[in-house]
Amino acid sequence: MSSQKGNVARSRPQKHQNTFSFKNDKFDKSVQTKKINAKLHDGVCQHCKEVLEWRVKYSKYKLLSQPKKCVKCLQKTVKDSYHIMCRPCASELEVCAKCGKKEDIVSPFNKEPEKTENTENSIHFNHRRSHRANKEESNDDLDFDADLDDTENDNQMH
């Protein structure tokens, strides 16, 4: 019995042993899960990075729905979950954005991911715009053909 005083040795092996590891995207193939799995944790110390990776691995990581208030500049600029400081304040003070301690930052903040995200959005937007323009041109062509057909029918009737 586990509650028996002084009984520290087990007489049998562990009853349930996992045969495979947990996969957070095995049943949940949503866009949100893909976004969380692809997220790069930068601007944090080693301990905080491990904590965030554990949360992602076991589906405990939740994205922010609205920006949080930064503890340094008191603006609603914190866009990363579980962080207490915004990117500019954390990089300026050279502290971990999650715990606020002056530890060795594993991977410093990069401006590139935000730029690539914006360029991806603009490329997608431009693609949609050009696709719409192509549709409108093809619709104009169809209307033009229909007008010619109508005039030919009118001439044949007279």
DSSP file (Angstrom, degrees, kcal/mol; ACC not computed):
  #  RESIDUE AA STRUCTURE BP1 BP2  ACC     N-H-->O    O-->H-N    N-H-->O    O-->H-N    TCO  KAPPA ALPHA  PHI   PSI    X-CA   Y-CA   Z-CA
    1    1 A M    >         0   0    0      0, 0.0     3,-0.6     0, 0.0     6,-0.1   0.000 360.0 360.0 360.0 143.5    0.0    0.0    0.0
    2    2 A S  T 3   +     0   0    0      1,-0.2     5,-0.1     6,-0.0     0, 0.0   0.769 360.0  52.6 -76.0 -24.1    1.2    3.5   -0.8
    3    3 A S  T 3  S+     0   0    0      2,-0.1    -1,-0.2     3,-0.0     2,-0.2   0.525  81.4 113.3 -88.8  -5.0    0.0    4.9    2.5
    4    4 A Q  S X  S-     0   0    0     -3,-0.6     3,-1.5     1,-0.1     2,-0.2  -0.496  78.4-107.3 -71.1 134.0    1.7    2.3    4.6
    5    5 A K  T 3  S+     0   0    0      1,-0.2    -1,-0.1    -2,-0.2     3,-0.1  -0.412  96.6   2.9 -68.1 126.5    4.5    3.8    6.8
    6    6 A G  T 3  S+     0   0    0     -2,-0.2     2,-1.2     1,-0.2    -1,-0.2   0.429  88.0 132.2  83.1  -0.8    8.0    3.0    5.6
    7    7 A N    <   +     0   0    0     -3,-1.5    -1,-0.2     1,-0.2    -3,-0.1  -0.705  14.9 143.3 -88.2  95.7    6.9    1.0    2.5
    8    8 A V        +     0   0    0     -2,-1.2     2,-0.4    -3,-0.1    -1,-0.2   0.603  43.6  83.1-109.1 -14.8    9.1    2.5   -0.2
    9    9 A A        -     0   0    0     -3,-0.2     2,-0.3     2,-0.0     0, 0.0  -0.773  68.9-139.8 -96.7 133.4    9.9   -0.5   -2.4
   10   10 A R        -     0   0    0     -2,-0.4    -2,-0.1     1,-0.1    -1,-0.0  -0.656   5.2-159.1 -86.6 145.4    7.5   -1.6   -5.1
   11   11 A S  S    S+     0   0    0     -2,-0.3    -1,-0.1     2,-0.1    -2,-0.0   0.552  75.4  41.1 -99.0  -9.5    7.0   -5.3   -5.5
   12   12 A R  S    S-     0   0    0      1,-0.0     3,-0.1     0, 0.0    -1,-0.0  -0.923  86.1-104.3-134.6 159.2    5.6   -5.1   -9.1
   13   13 A P        -     0   0    0      0, 0.0    -2,-0.1     0, 0.0     2,-0.0  -0.253  58.9 -67.0 -75.5 171.3    6.5   -3.1  -12.2
   14   14 A Q        -     0   0    0      1,-0.1     3,-0.1     2,-0.0     0, 0.0  -0.345  43.5-145.7 -59.5 134.5    4.4   -0.1  -13.5
   15   15 A K  S    S+     0   0    0      1,-0.2     2,-0.6    -3,-0.1    -1,-0.1   0.949  81.1  39.5 -72.9 -50.6    1.0   -1.3  -14.6
   16   16 A H        +     0   0    0      2,-0.0     2,-0.4     0, 0.0    -1,-0.2  -0.896  66.8 179.0-107.9 122.8    0.4    1.1  -17.5
   17   17 A Q        -     0   0    0     -2,-0.6     2,-0.2    -3,-0.1     0, 0.0  -0.982  31.0-118.5-123.1 132.0    3.2    2.0  -19.8
   18   18 A N        -     0   0    0     -2,-0.4     3,-0.1     1,-0.2    -2,-0.0  -0.472  20.0-168.4 -69.1 132.0    2.8    4.3  -22.8
   19   19 A T  S    S+     0   0    0     -2,-0.2     2,-0.3     1,-0.2    -1,-0.2   0.656  73.3  24.0 -94.1 -18.3    3.6    2.6  -26.1
   20   20 A F  S    S-     0   0    0      3,-0.0    -1,-0.2     0, 0.0     2,-0.1  -0.980  84.2-107.0-144.3 155.5    3.6    5.8  -28.1
   21   21 A S        -     0   0    0     -2,-0.3     2,-0.2     1,-0.1    -2,-0.0  -0.407  43.1 -93.2 -82.1 159.3    4.2    9.5  -27.4
   22   22 A F        -     0   0    0     -2,-0.1     2,-0.5     2,-0.0    -1,-0.1  -0.493  34.3-159.1 -71.6 135.5    1.4   12.1  -27.4
   23   23 A K    >   -     0   0    0     -2,-0.2     3,-1.2     1,-0.1     4,-0.3  -0.975   7.1-159.3-119.2 118.9    0.9   14.0  -30.7
   24   24 A N  T 3  S+     0   0    0     -2,-0.5     4,-0.3    33,-0.3     3,-0.1   0.667  92.1  43.7 -74.5 -14.2   -0.9   17.3  -30.4
   25   25 A D  T 3  S+     0   0    0      1,-0.1    -1,-0.3     2,-0.1     9,-0.0   0.123  80.6 103.8-114.8  22.0   -2.0   17.3  -34.0
   26   26 A K  S <  S+     0   0    0     -3,-1.2    -2,-0.1     1,-0.1    -1,-0.1   0.937 104.4   6.6 -67.9 -46.5   -3.1   13.7  -34.3
   27   27 A F  S    S+     0   0    0     -4,-0.3     2,-0.9     1,-0.2    -1,-0.1   0.653 122.1  71.7-108.0 -23.3   -6.9   14.5  -34.2
   28   28 A D        +     0   0    0     -4,-0.3    -1,-0.2     1,-0.1     0, 0.0  -0.809  47.6 161.9-101.3  98.1   -6.8   18.3  -34.3
   29   29 A K        +     0   0    0     -2,-0.9    -1,-0.1    -3,-0.1    -4,-0.1  -0.003  29.2 139.8-102.1  27.6   -5.8   19.4  -37.8
   30   30 A S     >  -     0   0    0      1,-0.1     4,-1.7     4,-0.0     5,-0.1  -0.182  65.7-115.6 -73.2 164.7   -7.1   23.0  -37.4
   31   31 A V  H  > S+     0   0    0      1,-0.2     4,-2.4     2,-0.2     5,-0.2   0.866 115.7  57.3 -64.5 -38.2   -5.4   26.1  -38.6
   32   32 A Q  H  > S+     0   0    0      1,-0.2     4,-2.3     2,-0.2    -1,-0.2   0.907 106.2  48.5 -62.7 -42.6   -4.9   27.3  -35.0
   33   33 A T  H  > S+     0   0    0      2,-0.2     4,-2.5     1,-0.2    -1,-0.2   0.894 111.3  50.1 -64.7 -40.3   -3.0   24.2  -34.1
   34   34 A K  H  X S+     0   0    0     -4,-1.7     4,-1.7     2,-0.2    -2,-0.2   0.899 110.8  49.9 -64.2 -39.8   -0.8   24.5  -37.2
   35   35 A K  H  X S+     0   0    0     -4,-2.4     4,-0.7     2,-0.2    -2,-0.2   0.904 111.6  48.0 -64.9 -41.8   -0.1   28.2  -36.3
   36   36 A I  H >< S+     0   0    0     -4,-2.3     3,-0.8     1,-0.2    -2,-0.2   0.912 111.5  50.0 -65.7 -42.8    0.8   27.2  -32.7
   37   37 A N  H 3< S+     0   0    0     -4,-2.5    -1,-0.2     1,-0.2    -2,-0.2   0.828 112.3  47.7 -65.3 -31.7    3.1   24.4  -33.8
   38   38 A A  H 3< S+     0   0    0     -4,-1.7    -1,-0.2    -5,-0.2    -2,-0.2   0.558  85.2 120.1 -85.5  -8.3    4.9   26.7  -36.3
   39   39 A K    <<  -     0   0    0     -3,-0.8     2,-0.5    -4,-0.7    -3,-0.0  -0.318  57.2-141.6 -64.3 135.8    5.3   29.5  -33.7
   40   40 A L        -     0   0    0     -2,-0.0     2,-1.0     2,-0.0    -1,-0.1  -0.877   7.5-145.3 -99.2 123.7    8.9   30.5  -33.0
   41   41 A H        +     0   0    0     -2,-0.5     2,-0.3     8,-0.1     3,-0.2  -0.768  35.5 159.9 -92.7  99.8    9.6   31.3  -29.3
   42   42 A D        +     0   0    0     -2,-1.0    67,-0.1     1,-0.2     3,-0.1  -0.838  46.2  38.7-120.9 159.4   12.2   34.1  -29.4
   43   43 A G  S    S+     0   0    0     64,-3.8    54,-2.3    -2,-0.3     2,-0.3   0.668  91.7 108.0  80.0  18.2   13.2   36.7  -26.8
   44   44 A V  S    S-     0   0    0     63,-0.4    62,-2.0    52,-0.2    63,-0.5  -0.860  70.3-106.6-125.3 160.4   13.0   34.3  -23.9
   45   45 A C  B  >  -A  105   0A   0     -2,-0.3     4,-2.3    60,-0.2     5,-0.2  -0.236  41.4 -98.0 -76.8 173.0   15.4   32.6  -21.6
   46   46 A Q  H  > S+     0   0    0     58,-0.6     4,-2.2     1,-0.2     5,-0.2   0.905 122.0  49.7 -60.9 -44.9   16.2   28.9  -21.9
   47   47 A H  H  > S+     0   0    0      1,-0.2     4,-2.1     2,-0.2    -1,-0.2   0.933 113.0  45.9 -61.5 -47.3   13.8   27.9  -19.0
   48   48 A C  H  > S+     0   0    0      1,-0.2     4,-2.5     2,-0.2    -1,-0.2   0.863 110.2  54.4 -65.9 -35.6   10.9   29.9  -20.4
   49   49 A K  H  X S+     0   0    0     -4,-2.3     4,-2.4     2,-0.2    -1,-0.2   0.914 108.8  48.5 -63.5 -42.1   11.5   28.5  -23.9
   50   50 A E  H  X S+     0   0    0     -4,-2.2     4,-2.2     2,-0.2    -2,-0.2   0.889 110.9  51.2 -64.2 -39.0   11.3   24.9  -22.5
   51   51 A V  H  X S+     0   0    0     -4,-2.1     4,-2.2     2,-0.2    -2,-0.2   0.932 112.0  46.1 -62.7 -46.4    8.1   25.8  -20.7
   52   52 A L  H  X S+     0   0    0     -4,-2.5     4,-2.2     1,-0.2    -2,-0.2   0.890 112.0  50.9 -65.4 -39.3    6.5   27.2  -23.8
   53   53 A E  H  X S+     0   0    0     -4,-2.4     4,-2.7     2,-0.2    -1,-0.2   0.879 109.0  51.5 -66.1 -36.7    7.6   24.3  -25.9
   54   54 A W  H  X S+     0   0    0     -4,-2.2     4,-2.1     2,-0.2     6,-0.2   0.923 108.8  51.1 -63.2 -43.8    6.1   21.9  -23.3
   55   55 A R  H  <>S+     0   0    0     -4,-2.2     5,-3.2     1,-0.2     6,-1.3   0.906 113.1  45.2 -60.2 -42.1    2.8   23.8  -23.5
   56   56 A V  H ><5S+     0   0    0     -4,-2.2     3,-1.4     4,-0.2    -2,-0.2   0.930 111.1  53.3 -65.8 -45.4    2.8   23.5  -27.3
   57   57 A K  H 3<5S+     0   0    0     -4,-2.7   -33,-0.3     1,-0.3    -2,-0.2   0.862 116.0  37.8 -60.5 -38.4    3.8   19.8  -27.3
   58   58 A Y  T 3<5S-     0   0    0     -4,-2.1    -1,-0.3    -5,-0.1    -2,-0.2   0.055 114.3-108.5-106.1  25.3    1.0   18.8  -24.9
   59   59 A S  T < 5S+     0   0    0     -3,-1.4    -3,-0.2     1,-0.1    -4,-0.1   0.819  86.3 118.3  56.3  37.8   -1.7   21.1  -26.4
   60   60 A K      < +     0   0    0     -5,-3.2     2,-0.4    -6,-0.2    -4,-0.2   0.502  41.6 105.5-104.7  -8.8   -1.7   23.5  -23.3
   61   61 A Y        -     0   0    0     -6,-1.3     2,-0.4    -7,-0.1   -25,-0.1  -0.585  50.7-169.3 -77.5 127.8   -0.6   26.6  -25.3
   62   62 A K        -     0   0    0     -2,-0.4     2,-0.1   -26,-0.0    20,-0.1  -0.973  16.7-129.9-119.9 131.9   -3.4   29.1  -25.8
   63   63 A L        -     0   0    0     -2,-0.4     2,-0.3     1,-0.1    17,-0.1  -0.420  28.8-105.6 -75.1 152.8   -3.1   32.1  -28.2
   64   64 A L        -     0   0    0     15,-0.3    -1,-0.1     1,-0.1    17,-0.1  -0.578  19.5-160.4 -76.0 140.1   -4.1   35.6  -27.0
   65   65 A S  S    S+     0   0    0     -2,-0.3    -1,-0.1     1,-0.2    -2,-0.0   0.782  81.1  18.3 -88.3 -29.8   -7.4   36.9  -28.4
   66   66 A Q  S    S-     0   0    0     12,-0.0    -1,-0.2     0, 0.0     2,-0.0  -0.961  96.1 -90.6-135.2 152.9   -6.4   40.5  -27.6
   67   67 A P        -     0   0    0      0, 0.0    12,-0.2     0, 0.0     2,-0.2  -0.340  42.8-134.0 -62.9 145.4   -3.0   42.2  -26.9
   68   68 A K  B     -B   78   0B   0     10,-2.8    10,-2.4    12,-0.1     9,-0.4  -0.550  24.2 -94.5 -97.3 164.2   -2.0   42.3  -23.3
   69   69 A K        -     0   0    0      7,-0.3     7,-0.3    -2,-0.2     2,-0.2  -0.635  36.0-126.7 -82.4 133.0   -0.6   45.3  -21.3
   70   70 A C     >  -     0   0    0      5,-2.8     4,-1.0    -2,-0.4    15,-0.2  -0.550   8.1-140.1 -76.5 140.8    3.2   45.5  -21.1
   71   71 A V  T  4 S+     0   0    0     13,-2.0    14,-0.1    -2,-0.2    -1,-0.1   0.666  97.9  42.1 -77.7 -15.2    4.5   45.8  -17.5
   72   72 A K  T  4 S+     0   0    0     12,-0.2    -1,-0.1     3,-0.1    13,-0.1   0.901 128.3  21.5 -95.2 -55.0    7.2   48.4  -18.6
   73   73 A C  T  4 S-     0   0    0      2,-0.1    -2,-0.1    13,-0.0     3,-0.1   0.551  91.1-136.5 -95.0  -6.9    5.5   50.8  -21.0
   74   74 A L     <  +     0   0    0     -4,-1.0     2,-0.3     1,-0.2    -3,-0.1   0.730  60.2 129.3  58.6  26.3    1.9   50.1  -19.9
   75   75 A Q  S    S-     0   0    0     -7,-0.1    -5,-2.8     1,-0.0     2,-2.0  -0.771  73.3-110.0-104.2 154.9    0.7   49.9  -23.4
   76   76 A K  S    S+     0   0    0     -2,-0.3    -7,-0.3    -7,-0.3    -8,-0.0  -0.532  79.9 118.0 -82.7  75.5   -1.4   47.1  -24.9
   77   77 A T        +     0   0    0     -2,-2.0     2,-0.8    -9,-0.4    10,-0.4   0.376  29.3 111.4-123.1   0.6    1.4   45.8  -27.1
   78   78 A V  B     +B   68   0B   0    -10,-2.4   -10,-2.8    -3,-0.3     8,-0.1  -0.706  30.9 164.9 -83.0 111.0    2.1   42.3  -25.8
   79   79 A K        +     0   0    0     -2,-0.8     2,-0.4   -12,-0.2   -15,-0.3   0.506  47.7  86.3-106.0  -7.3    1.0   40.0  -28.6
   80   80 A D  S >  S-     0   0    0    -17,-0.1     3,-1.3   -12,-0.1   -12,-0.1  -0.787  83.2-111.1 -97.9 138.4    2.7   36.8  -27.5
   81   81 A S  T 3  S+     0   0    0     -2,-0.4     3,-0.1     1,-0.2   -18,-0.1  -0.338  96.8  11.7 -65.4 145.4    0.9   34.4  -25.1
   82   82 A Y  T 3  S+     0   0    0      1,-0.2     2,-0.3   -20,-0.1    -1,-0.2   0.488  97.7 124.7  67.2   6.6    2.4   34.1  -21.5
   83   83 A H    <   -     0   0    0     -3,-1.3    15,-0.3     1,-0.1    -1,-0.2  -0.682  44.6-166.9 -94.3 151.6    4.7   37.1  -22.1
   84   84 A I  S    S+     0   0    0     13,-2.6   -13,-2.0    -2,-0.3     2,-0.3   0.544  70.7  52.6-110.7 -12.7    4.7   40.1  -19.7
   85   85 A M  S    S-     0   0    0     12,-1.7    -1,-0.1   -15,-0.2     2,-0.1  -0.931  80.0-118.2-126.4 148.6    6.7   42.5  -21.8
   86   86 A C     >  -     0   0    0     -2,-0.3     4,-2.3    -8,-0.1     5,-0.2  -0.348  36.7-104.3 -76.2 165.4    6.4   43.7  -25.4
   87   87 A R  H  > S+     0   0    0    -10,-0.4     4,-2.5     1,-0.2     5,-0.3   0.910 116.8  49.9 -60.1 -47.7    9.1   43.1  -27.9
   88   88 A P  H  > S+     0   0    0      0, 0.0     4,-2.2     0, 0.0    -1,-0.2   0.923 113.5  45.7 -61.3 -43.0   10.7   46.6  -27.9
   89   89 A C  H  > S+     0   0    0      2,-0.2     4,-2.5     1,-0.2     5,-0.2   0.924 114.2  48.0 -65.4 -44.2   10.8   46.8  -24.1
   90   90 A A  H  X>S+     0   0    0     -4,-2.3     5,-1.7     1,-0.2     4,-1.0   0.898 114.8  44.9 -65.5 -40.8   12.3   43.4  -23.7
   91   91 A S  H  <5S+     0   0    0     -4,-2.5    -1,-0.2    -5,-0.2    -2,-0.2   0.858 113.5  51.0 -72.6 -33.4   15.0   43.9  -26.4
   92   92 A E  H  <5S+     0   0    0     -4,-2.2    -2,-0.2    -5,-0.3    -1,-0.2   0.919 118.7  36.2 -67.6 -44.0   15.8   47.4  -25.0
   93   93 A L  H  <5S-     0   0    0     -4,-2.5    -1,-0.2    -5,-0.2    -2,-0.2   0.573 104.2-132.0 -84.9  -9.8   16.3   46.1  -21.5
   94   94 A E  T  <5 +     0   0    0     -4,-1.0     2,-0.3     1,-0.2    -3,-0.2   0.928  61.1 130.3  55.6  50.9   17.8   42.8  -22.7
   95   95 A V      < -     0   0    0     -5,-1.7     2,-0.2    -6,-0.1     7,-0.2  -0.825  69.1 -82.8-125.1 166.1   15.6   40.7  -20.4
   96   96 A C     >  -     0   0    0      5,-2.4     4,-1.3    -2,-0.3   -52,-0.2  -0.523  31.9-144.8 -68.9 132.2   13.4   37.7  -20.9
   97   97 A A  T  4 S+     0   0    0    -54,-2.3   -13,-2.6    -2,-0.2   -12,-1.7   0.653  95.2  44.7 -74.5 -15.2   10.0   38.8  -22.3
   98   98 A K  T  4 S+     0   0    0    -15,-0.3    -1,-0.1   -55,-0.2   -54,-0.1   0.897 129.3  16.7 -95.1 -51.3    8.2   36.0  -20.3
   99   99 A C  T  4 S-     0   0    0      2,-0.1    -2,-0.1   -16,-0.1     3,-0.1   0.691  89.9-132.3 -99.2 -19.9    9.7   36.1  -16.8
  100  100 A G     <  +     0   0    0     -4,-1.3     2,-0.2     1,-0.3    -3,-0.1   0.521  58.0 137.6  82.8   5.2   11.4   39.5  -16.9
  101  101 A K        -     0   0    0     -6,-0.1    -5,-2.4     1,-0.1     2,-1.9  -0.559  64.6-116.4 -85.9 150.5   14.7   38.2  -15.5
  102  102 A K        +     0   0    0     -7,-0.2     2,-0.2    -2,-0.2    -7,-0.1  -0.566  65.2 139.1 -86.2  76.8   18.0   39.3  -16.9
  103  103 A E        -     0   0    0     -2,-1.9     2,-0.5     1,-0.1    -3,-0.0  -0.573  65.3 -71.1-110.9 174.7   19.1   35.9  -18.1
  104  104 A D        -     0   0    0     -2,-0.2   -58,-0.6     1,-0.1     2,-0.5  -0.574  49.5-133.1 -69.7 121.3   20.8   34.8  -21.3
  105  105 A I  B     -A   45   0A   0     -2,-0.5   -60,-0.2     1,-0.2    -1,-0.1  -0.662  10.8-153.6 -78.7 124.6   18.3   35.2  -24.2
  106  106 A V  S    S+     0   0    0    -62,-2.0    -1,-0.2    -2,-0.5   -61,-0.1   0.969  81.4   5.5 -67.0 -55.8   18.3   32.0  -26.3
  107  107 A S  S    S-     0   0    0    -63,-0.5   -64,-3.8   -66,-0.1   -63,-0.4  -0.964  83.3-134.8-131.9 117.1   17.2   33.5  -29.6
  108  108 A P        -     0   0    0      0, 0.0   -64,-0.1     0, 0.0     2,-0.0  -0.154  38.6 -78.8 -67.1 164.4   16.8   37.3  -29.7
  109  109 A F        -     0   0    0    -67,-0.1     2,-0.4   -22,-0.1   -66,-0.0  -0.347  45.1-155.3 -64.1 140.3   13.8   39.0  -31.3
  110  110 A N        -     0   0    0     -3,-0.1     4,-0.3     1,-0.1   -68,-0.1  -0.939  16.8-156.7-116.2 141.5   13.8   39.2  -35.1
  111  111 A K  S  > S+     0   0    0     -2,-0.4     4,-1.6     1,-0.1     3,-0.3   0.652  83.0  80.5 -84.6 -16.7   11.9   41.7  -37.2
  112  112 A E  H  > S+     0   0    0      1,-0.2     4,-2.9     2,-0.2     5,-0.3   0.879  82.2  56.9 -62.6 -44.0   11.9   39.3  -40.2
  113  113 A P  H  > S+     0   0    0      0, 0.0     4,-2.1     0, 0.0    -1,-0.2   0.893 108.6  48.4 -58.3 -37.2    9.0   37.0  -39.2
  114  114 A E  H  > S+     0   0    0     -4,-0.3     4,-2.2    -3,-0.3    -2,-0.2   0.916 112.6  48.5 -66.7 -40.5    6.7   40.0  -39.0
  115  115 A K  H  X S+     0   0    0     -4,-1.6     4,-2.6     1,-0.2    -1,-0.2   0.917 111.5  48.9 -65.3 -42.5    7.8   41.3  -42.3
  116  116 A T  H  X S+     0   0    0     -4,-2.9     4,-2.5     1,-0.2    -1,-0.2   0.881 109.8  52.4 -65.6 -36.1    7.4   37.9  -44.0
  117  117 A E  H  X S+     0   0    0     -4,-2.1     4,-2.1    -5,-0.3    -1,-0.2   0.923 111.4  46.8 -63.9 -42.6    3.9   37.6  -42.6
  118  118 A N  H  X S+     0   0    0     -4,-2.2     4,-2.5     2,-0.2    -2,-0.2   0.890 112.4  49.4 -66.7 -38.9    3.0   41.0  -44.0
  119  119 A T  H  X S+     0   0    0     -4,-2.6     4,-2.7     2,-0.2    -1,-0.2   0.883 109.3  52.4 -68.9 -35.8    4.5   40.2  -47.4
  120  120 A E  H  X S+     0   0    0     -4,-2.5     4,-2.5     2,-0.2    -2,-0.2   0.924 111.1  47.6 -62.3 -42.9    2.6   36.9  -47.4
  121  121 A N  H  X S+     0   0    0     -4,-2.1     4,-2.7     2,-0.2    -2,-0.2   0.914 113.0  47.8 -64.0 -42.4   -0.6   38.8  -46.7
  122  122 A S  H  X S+     0   0    0     -4,-2.5     4,-3.1     2,-0.2     5,-0.2   0.895 111.5  50.2 -67.5 -38.3    0.1   41.4  -49.4
  123  123 A I  H  X S+     0   0    0     -4,-2.7     4,-2.5     2,-0.2    -2,-0.2   0.934 112.9  46.7 -62.3 -44.9    1.0   38.6  -51.9
  124  124 A H  H  X S+     0   0    0     -4,-2.5     4,-2.2     2,-0.2    -2,-0.2   0.907 113.6  48.8 -62.5 -41.5   -2.3   36.9  -51.1
  125  125 A F  H  X S+     0   0    0     -4,-2.7     4,-2.5     2,-0.2    -2,-0.2   0.926 112.3  47.6 -64.4 -45.9   -4.2   40.2  -51.3
  126  126 A N  H  X S+     0   0    0     -4,-3.1     4,-2.8     1,-0.2     5,-0.2   0.882 110.6  52.7 -63.3 -38.1   -2.6   41.0  -54.7
  127  127 A H  H  X S+     0   0    0     -4,-2.5     4,-2.2    -5,-0.2    -1,-0.2   0.917 110.8  46.8 -62.9 -42.9   -3.3   37.5  -56.0
  128  128 A R  H  X S+     0   0    0     -4,-2.2     4,-2.4     2,-0.2    -2,-0.2   0.908 112.5  50.4 -65.1 -40.6   -7.0   37.9  -55.0
  129  129 A R  H  X S+     0   0    0     -4,-2.5     4,-2.4     1,-0.2    -2,-0.2   0.933 112.6  45.2 -64.1 -45.8   -7.1   41.4  -56.6
  130  130 A S  H  X S+     0   0    0     -4,-2.8     4,-2.4     1,-0.2    -1,-0.2   0.867 111.5  53.7 -66.4 -34.5   -5.6   40.1  -59.9
  131  131 A H  H  X S+     0   0    0     -4,-2.2     4,-2.0    -5,-0.2    -1,-0.2   0.909 109.9  47.4 -64.5 -41.8   -7.9   37.1  -59.8
  132  132 A R  H  X S+     0   0    0     -4,-2.4     4,-2.6     2,-0.2    -2,-0.2   0.910 110.7  52.0 -64.1 -42.2  -10.9   39.5  -59.4
  133  133 A A  H  X S+     0   0    0     -4,-2.4     4,-2.5     1,-0.2    -2,-0.2   0.908 108.9  50.4 -62.3 -41.2   -9.6   41.7  -62.3
  134  134 A N  H  X S+     0   0    0     -4,-2.4     4,-2.4     1,-0.2    -1,-0.2   0.904 110.5  49.7 -62.7 -41.1   -9.3   38.6  -64.5
  135  135 A K  H  X S+     0   0    0     -4,-2.0     4,-2.5     2,-0.2    -2,-0.2   0.918 110.8  49.4 -63.1 -43.2  -12.9   37.6  -63.7
  136  136 A E  H  X S+     0   0    0     -4,-2.6     4,-2.5     2,-0.2    -2,-0.2   0.908 111.1  49.7 -63.9 -41.4  -14.1   41.1  -64.5
  137  137 A E  H  X S+     0   0    0     -4,-2.5     4,-2.4     1,-0.2    -1,-0.2   0.919 111.9  47.7 -62.2 -42.7  -12.3   41.1  -67.8
  138  138 A S  H  X S+     0   0    0     -4,-2.4     4,-2.1     1,-0.2    -2,-0.2   0.878 111.3  51.1 -67.8 -35.1  -13.7   37.7  -68.7
  139  139 A N  H  X S+     0   0    0     -4,-2.5     4,-2.5     2,-0.2    -2,-0.2   0.896 109.3  50.9 -65.6 -39.7  -17.2   38.9  -67.7
  140  140 A D  H  X S+     0   0    0     -4,-2.5     4,-2.6     2,-0.2    -2,-0.2   0.912 109.2  51.3 -63.2 -42.0  -16.8   42.0  -69.9
  141  141 A D  H  X S+     0   0    0     -4,-2.4     4,-2.3     1,-0.2    -2,-0.2   0.921 110.6  48.5 -60.4 -43.6  -15.8   39.7  -72.8
  142  142 A L  H  X S+     0   0    0     -4,-2.1     4,-2.4     1,-0.2    -2,-0.2   0.910 111.4  49.4 -63.7 -42.2  -18.9   37.6  -72.2
  143  143 A D  H  X S+     0   0    0     -4,-2.5     4,-2.3     1,-0.2    -1,-0.2   0.900 109.7  52.2 -63.6 -39.5  -21.1   40.7  -72.1
  144  144 A F  H  X S+     0   0    0     -4,-2.6     4,-1.9     1,-0.2    -2,-0.2   0.920 110.5  47.2 -63.2 -43.8  -19.5   42.0  -75.3
  145  145 A D  H  X S+     0   0    0     -4,-2.3     4,-2.3     1,-0.2    -1,-0.2   0.893 110.5  52.6 -63.5 -39.7  -20.2   38.7  -77.1
  146  146 A A  H  X S+     0   0    0     -4,-2.4     4,-2.3     1,-0.2    -1,-0.2   0.883 106.9  52.9 -64.6 -38.0  -23.7   38.7  -75.8
  147  147 A D  H  X S+     0   0    0     -4,-2.3     4,-2.2     2,-0.2    -1,-0.2   0.901 109.3  49.1 -64.4 -40.2  -24.3   42.2  -77.2
  148  148 A L  H  X S+     0   0    0     -4,-1.9     4,-2.2     1,-0.2    -2,-0.2   0.911 110.2  50.8 -64.6 -41.3  -23.1   41.1  -80.6
  149  149 A D  H  X S+     0   0    0     -4,-2.3     4,-2.2     1,-0.2    -1,-0.2   0.904 109.4  51.3 -63.1 -39.8  -25.3   38.1  -80.5
  150  150 A D  H  X S+     0   0    0     -4,-2.3     4,-2.2     1,-0.2    -1,-0.2   0.907 109.7  48.7 -64.4 -41.4  -28.3   40.3  -79.6
  151  151 A T  H  X S+     0   0    0     -4,-2.2     4,-2.2     2,-0.2    -1,-0.2   0.890 110.6  51.0 -68.7 -36.2  -27.7   42.7  -82.5
  152  152 A E  H  X S+     0   0    0     -4,-2.2     4,-2.1     1,-0.2    -1,-0.2   0.918 110.5  49.2 -64.5 -41.8  -27.3   39.9  -85.0
  153  153 A N  H  X S+     0   0    0     -4,-2.2     4,-1.7     1,-0.2    -2,-0.2   0.893 110.4  51.2 -63.9 -39.1  -30.6   38.4  -83.8
  154  154 A D  H  X S+     0   0    0     -4,-2.2     4,-1.4     1,-0.2    -1,-0.2   0.901 109.9  49.4 -64.0 -41.3  -32.3   41.9  -84.1
  155  155 A N  H  < S+     0   0    0     -4,-2.2    -1,-0.2     1,-0.2    -2,-0.2   0.874 110.1  50.7 -66.4 -36.9  -31.0   42.2  -87.7
  156  156 A Q  H  < S+     0   0    0     -4,-2.1    -1,-0.2     1,-0.2    -2,-0.2   0.853 107.4  54.3 -69.9 -33.5  -32.3   38.8  -88.6
  157  157 A M  H  <        0   0    0     -4,-1.7    -1,-0.2     1,-0.2    -2,-0.2   0.841 360.0 360.0 -69.3 -34.0  -35.8   39.5  -87.2
  158  158 A H     <        0   0    0     -4,-1.4    -1,-0.2    -5,-0.1    -2,-0.2   0.472 360.0 360.0 -76.5 360.0  -36.2   42.7  -89.3
